[in-house]
C-alpha cells in the first residue's frame, strides 16, 4: 500500500546501396572522354563522399545528445552535478539511510530529502499490523516519536486500539489473528511533499495506498484496499527526524480497477512471502 516506460523498438530500414554502380551486373566500359565535357568520375569517390556525409551527421547527433546531457559534468566527479535533476514526481537519487533499529529505518539526512524519506518510512510503520500489537507498539513509539510525546501517545494508542476495537478486527488483545487467519495492514507510499521546513521542524504529507483486513475463509473483515494521505509534523532531535504528531485523511483515490479479487489463501501467502522496502525521496 507500488514502475516503467514502454519504448517502441523497431528494426531500422536497411540500405541496399553500396555506392557502386553496376554491382552484380555486366560492366560497360565508357569512352575515355566524358561526353558531357567533365572529368570522369570514379565510383569509389561517390562512396567516400557518402561516408564523409554520414560521419558528419553522426558527429552532429552525438554533439547534440552530449549537450542535452549537460556534457560539462564528469560522471565520476561526484557532487550534485552527477545526479539527475529532481522534480515533483522524481526521486532525488539520495540514499535514505544505512541502518535500522527494530526493523525501522534510522539516521535520515538533516535536509528536506531526509525529512520526506523519514515521513514515508514512518507512514509505513504507523499503519502497519505491528502498531496493533502492544508489545511491538512500545518499540515503534520509542523509535518514531520525540521523547516528550511518547508517554502521551502511548496512552492515546492504547485507548484507540482497545480490546473491543481489536475484537472487531478479529484480533485478540495482543493484536494476533485467530488460527487460520492472517491480519493484513500494508502501506505503500506513492509520493511525498513538504508543506513546511525550517531545518529544526518539518511538516510532510505522504500520499499512500494500502491493504487492510483479515485473510481467512470465514473472515467477516476481508482484505480490501484504500487510499489516504498522512500528514506528519516532525522535529530534528537526537540526530534524526522524529514525529511530534500525525493525522490522516482519505484520498486522493483513483477509479477502482476491475481486477479479480484473490482468494484468502493467496492473500495470506503474499503477505507472508513478500517483504517491504525502505523508502527514499
C-alpha positions in Angstrom: 0.0 0.0 0.0 3.8 0.1 -5.9 7.1 1.1 -12.0 8.5 1.8 -16.4 8.1 3.4 -19.6 7.4 1.5 -22.8 9.9 2.1 -25.5 9.0 1.2 -29.0 11.8 -0.6 -30.7 11.8 -1.3 -34.4 14.3 -2.7 -36.9 15.8 0.1 -38.9 15.4 0.0 -42.7 18.5 -1.3 -44.3 20.1 0.5 -47.2 21.0 -1.8 -50.1 23.1 0.7 -51.9 26.9 0.3 -51.6 27.8 3.3 -53.5 28.9 1.4 -56.6 27.0 1.4 -59.9 26.6 -1.9 -61.8 27.4 -4.3 -58.9 26.5 -7.8 -59.8 25.7 -6.8 -63.4 27.7 -6.8 -66.7 30.2 -4.0 -66.6 30.1 -1.5 -69.6 33.3 0.4 -70.3 32.6 4.0 -71.2 34.6 6.1 -73.6 37.7 7.7 -72.3 36.3 11.1 -72.7 33.3 12.4 -70.8 30.6 13.1 -73.3 29.4 15.9 -71.0 32.8 17.6 -71.1 33.6 17.0 -67.4 36.2 14.8 -65.7 35.5 11.1 -65.5 34.0 10.2 -62.0 35.1 7.2 -60.0 32.5 5.0 -58.2 34.8 5.0 -55.1 34.7 8.8 -54.9 30.9 8.7 -54.6 31.2 6.0 -51.8 33.8 8.0 -50.0 31.6 11.2 -50.1 28.7 9.3 -48.7 30.9 8.0 -45.8 32.0 11.5 -45.0 28.4 12.8 -45.0 27.2 10.0 -42.7 30.2 10.7 -40.4 29.4 14.3 -40.1 25.7 13.6 -39.3 26.7 11.1 -36.6 29.0 13.6 -35.0 26.3 16.2 -35.0 23.8 13.9 -33.4 26.4 12.9 -30.8 27.2 16.5 -30.0 23.5 17.4 -29.6 23.0 14.4 -27.3 26.1 15.3 -25.2 24.9 18.9 -24.9 21.4 17.7 -23.7 23.1 15.6 -21.1 25.0 18.5 -19.7 28.3 17.3 -21.1 30.3 19.6 -18.9 29.7 17.4 -15.8 32.0 14.5 -15.2 30.2 11.2 -14.5 32.7 10.3 -11.8 33.2 13.8 -10.3 30.7 13.4 -7.5 28.6 16.2 -6.1 25.3 17.4 -7.4 26.5 17.6 -10.9 26.4 13.8 -11.2 22.9 13.5 -10.0 19.7 13.7 -12.1 17.7 16.9 -11.8 14.8 16.4 -9.3 11.2 17.1 -10.0 7.9 16.7 -8.0 7.5 13.2 -9.2 11.1 12.1 -9.5 13.4 10.6 -6.9 16.3 12.7 -5.6 18.8 9.8 -6.0 20.0 10.3 -2.4 20.1 7.1 -0.3 17.7 7.4 2.6 19.5 5.5 5.4 22.2 2.9 6.1 20.9 1.5 9.4 17.7 0.2 11.1 16.6 -0.1 14.7 13.9 -2.7 15.5 13.3 -3.0 11.7 12.6 0.7 11.4 15.0 2.8 9.3 17.1 5.4 11.2 19.7 8.0 10.6 17.9 10.2 8.0 19.7 13.1 6.4 19.2 16.5 8.1 17.7 18.1 5.0 14.4 18.3 3.0 15.0 15.0 1.3 15.8 13.3 4.6 12.6 14.7 6.2 10.5 13.3 3.3 12.2 9.9 3.4 11.6 9.7 7.2 7.9 10.6 6.7 7.4 7.9 4.1 9.0 5.2 6.2 7.2 6.3 9.4 3.9 6.2 7.5 4.5 2.6 6.7 5.2 1.8 10.4 2.3 3.8 11.8 -0.3 2.0 9.6 1.2 -1.5 10.0 -0.1 -4.7 11.6 2.6 -4.3 14.3 1.1 -1.0 15.6 -1.9 -3.0 16.8 0.3 -5.3 19.0 1.0 -3.7 22.4 4.5 -5.3 22.7 5.6 -4.1 19.2 3.9 -0.7 19.6 6.1 0.3 22.5 9.2 -0.1 20.4 7.6 1.8 17.5 6.7 4.7 19.7 10.2 4.9 21.2 11.8 4.9 17.7 9.5 7.1 15.8 8.3 9.8 18.2 10.0 12.6 20.0 10.7 11.8 23.7 8.4 14.4 25.1 5.4 13.0 23.3 6.0 9.3 23.8 4.1 8.8 27.1 1.0 10.8 25.9 0.9 9.0 22.6 1.3 5.6 24.2 -1.9 6.3 26.1 -3.7 7.5 23.0 -2.7 4.4 21.1 -3.8 2.1 23.9 -7.2 3.8 24.1 -7.7 3.8 20.3 -6.6 0.1 19.9 -8.6 -1.2 22.8 -9.6 -4.8 23.3 -13.0 -4.1 22.0 -11.6 -2.4 18.8 -9.2 -5.3 18.2 -12.0 -7.9 18.5 -14.0 -6.1 15.8 -11.0 -6.8 13.5 -10.9 -10.4 14.5 -7.8 -10.0 16.7 -7.2 -10.8 20.4 -6.0 -8.3 23.0 -2.4 -8.9 21.8 -3.2 -8.0 18.2 -3.0 -11.5 16.9 -5.4 -13.1 14.5 -7.2 -16.4 15.3 -5.9 -19.7 14.0 -6.3 -20.0 10.2 -6.4 -16.2 9.7 -3.9 -13.6 8.8 -4.3 -9.9 9.6 -3.1 -7.7 6.8 -2.1 -4.0 7.1 0.4 -2.9 4.4 1.1 0.7 3.5 2.8 1.8 0.2 3.8 5.5 -0.1 3.0 6.8 -3.5 4.6 10.2 -3.1 5.7 12.8 -0.5 5.8 16.6 -0.3 6.9 19.1 2.3 4.4 21.8 3.3 6.8 23.4 5.8 10.5 23.2 6.5 12.8 25.2 8.8 15.7 22.8 9.4 14.6 22.1 13.0 11.0 21.4 12.1 9.3 19.8 9.1 5.7 19.0 8.0 5.4 16.4 5.4 2.5 14.8 3.6 2.7 11.2 2.4 0.2 10.0 -0.2 -0.4 6.3 0.3 -2.3 3.3 -0.8 -2.6 0.2 1.2 -4.2 -3.1 2.1 -6.0 -3.9 5.3 -8.3 -6.7 6.7 -8.2 -10.3 7.8 -7.5 -13.0 5.3 -9.3 -16.3 6.1 -12.0 -18.4 4.6 -14.7 -17.3 7.1 -13.4 -13.8 7.7 -16.0 -11.1 8.3 -13.4 -8.4 7.6 -11.9 -9.4 4.2 -8.8 -7.7 2.9 -9.5 -4.6 0.9 -7.5 -1.6 -0.4 -7.7 2.1 0.4 -6.1 5.4 -0.5 -5.2 8.1 2.1 -2.8 10.9 2.9 -0.9 11.2 6.1 0.5 14.5 7.5 3.4 14.2 9.8 4.8 17.0 11.9 8.4 16.3 12.7 11.4 17.7 14.7 15.1 17.1 14.3 16.0 15.5 17.6 18.9 13.2 18.8 20.4 13.3 15.3 17.4 12.1 13.4 13.9 13.1 12.3 11.2 12.3 14.9 7.4 12.6 14.8 5.7 15.2 17.0 2.2 14.4 15.8 0.4 13.0 12.7 -3.1 12.9 11.1 -4.7 11.1 8.3 -7.3 11.9 5.6 -8.9 10.0 2.8 -7.7 10.1 -0.8 -6.8 11.1 -3.4 -8.2 7.8 -4.8 -8.3 6.7 -8.4 -11.3 4.9 -10.1 -11.3 1.3 -8.9 -10.0 -1.3 -11.3 -11.7 -4.4 -12.4 -9.1 -6.9 -11.2 -10.4 -10.2 -9.9 -10.0 -10.5 -6.2 -7.6 -13.1 -5.0 -8.6 -15.9 -2.6 -7.9 -15.6 1.2 -5.1 -18.2 0.9 -3.4 -16.3 -1.9 -3.6 -13.0 0.0 -2.2 -14.5 3.2 0.6 -16.2 1.3 1.5 -13.0 -0.4 1.7 -11.1 2.8 4.0 -13.7 4.3 6.3 -14.1 1.3 6.7 -10.6 0.0 8.8 -8.3 2.1 8.6 -4.5 2.4 11.0 -1.7 1.4 12.9 1.2 2.7 11.5 4.3 1.0 13.5 7.3 -0.2 12.6 10.7 -1.5 
